[in-house]
Amino acid sequence: MTKQTPTILGVLTEPARPTGWKANRHKVLLVLGLLVGYWIGTHVHGTVPQQQPPRPASTAPAATAPDPHRTPAGLGVTP
């Protein structure tokens, strides 16, 4: 049995260095996508603005009927 010699199909060479665009296109497209997303988020006026519920004029409790124990007459003081 004789051994067959391997057939040479080609010579491997080191690939050429990538150009600036091929090396950095993912970064450029990322920044472009972020800028377009920001622009869409801040400049699209197709939505209806949310209305704020009316705020109360005062947060103090409403006046009630006077308490007979807290009036000057109830404290023993005559007006």
Secondary structure, DSSP 8 states (H G I E B T S, - for coil): -------------------HHHHHHHHHHHHHHHHHHHHHHHH---S---------S--S-------TTTSTTTTT---
